[in-house]
Amino acid sequence: MKLARFDKGDGPRLGLVDGEKIIDLTSGGLPFGTMTALIAAGDDGLKAVGAVAQAAPAVQLGEVRLLAPIERPGKYLAIGMNYAKHLEEADRLGVARARHQTWFNKQTTCIAGPYDDIDPGVTEKLDYEVELAAVIGRPAKQVSERDAAGHVFGYLVANDVSARDWQFHTPTFTMGKSFDTHGPIGPWIVTADEIGDPHDLRLRTWVNGELRQDNTTANMIHNLWAQIAYLSTAFTLETGDLIATGTPEGVGVGREPPVFLQPGDVVRCEIEGIGTIENRVVRAAD
């Protein structure tokens, strides 16, 4: 299933994407008011979606505004330097290699819709990072790699927009990763059963039509199951939490010379089997 949040002019609704249409589950009487509540219901929630979708009205995707597919997760966690060639880019920039998985928070106020504008804010070094993001379903605490897949509800495309000149203000990267609008996600959540193994998906980024990133999730250093096991050793991953699994090489700061995003630029991020998000860089005052 492809589950989305959308607005057709009267507020957020839940929908099921079917080709070029979106089935209005909210109008059809789905007994869940938020995506988080639907995810928390697990298999019962998905059964309810299937039942409601049979008779619910549908509207063309082009006639609605797609919203971030989850309202406000409790945590948005992202791993750094998780592809070998991106790690080499970090080496050239003088970023020290870590002995363990390297994690940082993106504050959840950064979350934006799949086609919303990106506001640079005060940064002069705006960058892009396509990433596969996993949405946690069942809470996970001290989960093994073997059992980790059972705690993933689904997947979406994330652009870990980064303010490189602010990223190293603090050791955790959080300041440079959390500007408002710097977390576009979507375009919908693809449920885990449709993806199967998430470790063989092609991810790509274009800037103004120029291909900048092109790799596959098979090349992660720490795969998603290892990520979930590592994080859940320390704290509970809760329903709706987002995990961004790392970006491959090709980011702007890694180019020689570096090339950063400018107002008017359009960034398109695509992951095979999930979909595409596209965001224009627009200063709030413009």
Order of alpha helices (4+ residues) and beta strands (2+ residues): beta-beta-beta-alpha-alpha-beta-beta-beta-alpha-beta-beta-beta-beta-beta-beta-alpha-alpha-beta-alpha-beta-beta-alpha-beta-beta-beta
